């Protein structure tokens, strides 16, 4: 095996260290993916009559959807407020 290339390392964006793997995947797609996917994803919400809701973060560039639960959505919101606005990527929920 050649030593020409260093071992692969995952590069984390600011504030990403404490995030769950599911949230990291979404941020990696929206903040580190191709140029057409580097954006703010939008949140689609489906709710039943008894207020049970499901959420998906949708990439505006390629339409990939990531299903998230309430806790993951809160994590994404906090990360976007703290770091994503400066990096011009993350989620928009308004």
Secondary structure as UniProt FT lines:
FT   TURN            14..15
FT   TURN            17..18
FT   HELIX           21..32
FT   TURN            35..37
FT   STRAND          40..47
FT   TURN            49..50
FT   STRAND          53..58
FT   TURN            60..62
FT   STRAND          65..68
FT   HELIX           70..79
FT   HELIX           80..84
FT   HELIX           85..87
FT   STRAND          90..92
//
